[in-house]
Amino acid sequence: MKVNNQLKLQRLIGKVDNDFNISESDWIPRVAAWVIDALSQMKVLPMERKRRELEVSDKIAQFPCELNATELKVFDSNGNEIPVYNREKECGCRQSTLSSTGELIGITDSSAKNGWETVQVANIVNPSGRNFVLNGNCIELNFDTDKIEVESYEVATYHDDYYDCECPYIYDDGLLLEALSWYILFKYLSRGSHHAVYDLKSNNPVTNPYIQWNTLRPKAAASVKSKIGNAKDGWNNFFYNWTFLPRG
């Protein structure tokens, strides 16, 4: 996906290296994960629907990463959507009267002595009876199959050729760039590393990256949300029907 106003990861790493002059380089491969954490805390983490195929073994499919169950959709090999198991609805499947939800309907037999007699109840919403339950990162099915497809909201990423990895989309905003830089330095020092100028134990806000991050975080979040709310460059698609649709 191509969007405008995108901040490349190289730009952020270059700023951190130039501003803080970190002598080591082992922090660079961790930047993508740290940025995802920071954007999540600011509630400006781009999300998008992704669909993937999963292999099924003994009616269980293992999701390869942390599963976001919000608006999760599961499909069989024919593309038919499989509903999640609902105990309340399923437990009433043998009732002989129409449920209050309208999902159960009695099937009658005109050959009965009294003319009409309810002989069974069918679920017209899920006539196949197939369903699934979530158990951690496992999708447990009540039917046999070799594969399923799963659609869910996941972090929106692009492949960065320079670092050869999946990197999060970052909105190009000056305050956001500054806040992320301080967050990266904070995470770097949190790993036990030392810096000649900056220290997490410092009482001086100028030299304590944790204080700088927490000061800039709400300002950067407000700036990004305002710009995305007024943008017509594709960024709203990352947030539509997700955690928020920014409106300033």
N, C-alpha and C positions, 0 to 999 in steps of 0.2 A: 504494500500500500504506500502510495506517495502522498505526503501531506506537506503543506507549506509551514514556515515558521518552526522548523524542527531543529533542535539543538543536537548536534552530533556528539557522541561520547568523547571523541578526540578533543573537541573544544573544551569540554569540562576538565578532562585530564590535563590538558595543556595549561589551563588556568591554575589548577591546583599545584602543578609542578612549578609554574612561574611565580605564584604568590608565596608559596610556603617553602620552596626549595627543599623538598624531602630527599634525603640522601639515598634512601632505598627505593627499590622499584617493585617489591613484592605486593604492594598495595594496589597496583594497577589492575590485575585480573579480578580483584574483588569489587571494583567500582560499580559494575553493572548491578550486582546484587545489593550493594549499599544504596544505590540510587532508587531501586525499587522500594526498599524499606522507607527511604525518606519521602518519596512521592506518596506512598501509602499513608504515612503519618499526616501528610498535608492534605490528604484526600484529593489529590490531583493525579492519581495513578491511572494512566490510560488503560482501558479494558476493551476487549472485543470478543465477539463470538467466534469460537474455534470449534471445528468438527474433526474428529479423529476416529479411526477404526481401531477397535480393541479385540484381541483374541480372547476367546472364552474357553475355560477349562473347568470341567465339573460344575458348570452353571455359574462360574465366578469369573469376572473380568477385573483385572488389576489396573487401576489408573496409574500412569507413570509419574504423576506429580501431585501436589496437593490439590485435591478436588474442591472446586467451588460449587457447592450444591445449589446456589441461587439460580433459579430458572434453568436447572439442568434438564436436558432432554436426552432420552435414550431411544434408539431405533434398532429394529431387527435388520437382518440381512436384505430384506425386501423393501426397506425404507419406511416400514410402518412404525409409528411411534408407540413405545411401550410405557404405560403409565406406572407411576410409583405405587407401591402397595399401600392401600388405605384400609386399616383394620376395621374402622367403623362401617365403611361401605361394604367391605367383603364379608363381614360377619352377618350382614342382613340379607345375604344372597338367597337364603332359603325361605324368606318370608313370602306369604301368599297374597300380600297386598302391595300396592304401589307405594314406594317410599316417598317421604316428603320432598326428597331432592328430585324426584322424577326419573331417577336412574334405573329403577327396577320396574319391570312390567310383568304381570301375570299372563301366562299362556294358557288358554282354556281349551277344553275338550267338549264338543257338542254332543258326543255320544254318551255322556254321563246320564244317569237316571233323572236327575233334576234339571237336565237340559244344559247346564253350564257348570263346569267345575274347574277350579284352578289346579293344574297338575304340576307346574313348576314355575320358577321365576327366573327370568333372564336379565342379564345386565346389558342394556342396549348401548351403554357408553363404552364398555370394554367387553364385547362379546367373545373375544378369544380367551379371556381369563388370564392372559399373560401379564406379568408385572415384575417389578424389581424392588429391592431395598438397598439402601446404602449402609455399608459397614466399614467406617473409616474410608480408605481409598479403594475399597472393593465394592463392585456392583454385583449383587447376588440376584440371580434370575430364578424364576420358578419353571423354566422350560429349557430344553436342550438346544444348543446352537453352537456353531463354531466361532462366530464373530458378531459383534454389535458395533453400532456407531454412536458416539457420544458427542453432544453439543453443549458447550458451557461457556461462561464468561471467564476469560483468562487474561493475563497481562498482555497488552499489545506490544509486540516486539518486532524488530527488523534485524536482519542479519548484517552485522558489521564485518565487512571484508578485511579491514585492517586488523581487528582483534580476533576474527574468525569465531564469533560467538553471537548469540542472540542478545540484543541490547534493547532496553525500554525506550519508547518514544519520550522525548523530553521537550516541553514547550520552550521556545526560545524567548526567555524573559530574563532581564538583567538581575532582578531581585532573586529569582529562582536560581540562576547560575551562582550567585553569591552564596545563597543559603546552602545549596548542595556542596559547594566547595568547603564550607565550614563543617558540614556533616561528615564529609569524607575525612577531613583532618581529625575530627572527633573520633571516628571509628578507627582510624589508623592508630591514634594514641591509646585507644581503649584496648588494643591488642598487646599493650606493654611496651610499645615503641616509645622513643624519646625524641624530643625536638629541642634545638638550642634556644628557641624563643617561646614556643607555645607549650602550655602545661594544663592538664585538666584540674590540677590542684590550685591553680592560680586564682587569687581573689580579684584580679584585674580583668574586667570584661574584655579588654582589648586583646589579651593574650590567652584567654580561655575559650577554646573553640566550642565547647558545650554551651556556654552562655551565649556566644555569638549565634549559634544555630537556633537556640530557643527564642532569641530576640527576633531573628529574621524570618523564622518559619511562618508565623501568621501573616506577616506582611507579604511574603512571597506567594503564599497560598491565595490570598485575596487578590493579588495582582494577576495571577494566572487565571483564576476563575472568572474575573471580570473580562479579561481578553478573550477567553474561550467562549464566554456567553455571547459575545458580540461578533465572533468570528464566523466566516463563511468559507473556511479553508479545509474542512473535513474533520477538525478537532472535535466538534460536537458529537460526531458519530462514535467517538470513543466512550462518551459518557451517557449517551441517550439510553434510557431505560436501565441505567445501572445505578451507581451510588448517588448520583446527582446529575442534574442538567444545569450547569453553572449559569447563573443569571446576575452576576455581579456581587 
